[in-house]
Amino acid sequence: MRILKIINNNVVSACDEKGKEIVVMGKGLGFGKKNGDILDESKIEKKFSMPDESVSRLEELLKDIPYEYIQTANKIIAMAKEKFGMKLSKIIYITLTDHLNFAITRFKKGIVVENALLWEIKRFYQKEFEAGKGALDIIKEDLGIELSEDEAGFFALHILNAQIDADMMQTVNIPAITKDIVNIVGYTFGKELDRESLYYERFIIHLKHFLARVVKNEAYGDDADDRLTMIVKDEFPKSYRCALRIRDYLKASRKYIVSLEEISYLTIHIQRLSGEGQITNL
């Protein structure tokens, strides 16, 4: 494997066996080397195979970040994957490493940033928040830096973003939107939803994937199963009206479009959550 470019003493780009450019990391991997040299593969600790459009972003990011920060970011990503079984987009290696660097820079300058979405993240994205707290534990153990709970929330957002593979500016809206949707359901049925119920948990999971499709404009098309739409509309009118309220809220406040098929599936989850009658025909 030959070196294409020296990024710093610990990071280089090289060609893999298929001729694709990859970013390779290892202590001292680039020290004393030049472009075209044979790579010492015994020193390789991590290989990054990224989409072509992301390779240069990764190289630019890793150029000036301390090696130990990169290692710590890799540990956090591995923890999220292994402990929580999360499937994460490769973009996490860029976004989370970048955030870790900025978080530590802020900490060293005594700058405190409040996470305005912390309550929503803790309530609606508990697994991601637990992963965020795990990130703080790794940072404390590896770097001796104790970051705040607000930062756990920020790490959780990056982990959520890598799961749904959206733009971060879209992802940061999702916790607040989730809270508003839950409030719409509670208001429609005139009661506090049981957050300990299995149906509530399934509803929140459905919302995560539903909103991921909506914010990326990847929601199901309007070629919905007409029979399903008629069933949910006729048998669960209150839940269907609630789903329409959610559609109208998303359109009015966020300019998001929700298809009829999405409304049908949303109705089913709302009906189960509401506890107002069993679903027997679906």
Order of alpha helices (4+ residues) and beta strands (2+ residues): beta-beta-beta-beta-alpha-alpha-alpha-alpha-alpha-alpha-alpha-alpha-alpha-alpha-alpha-alpha
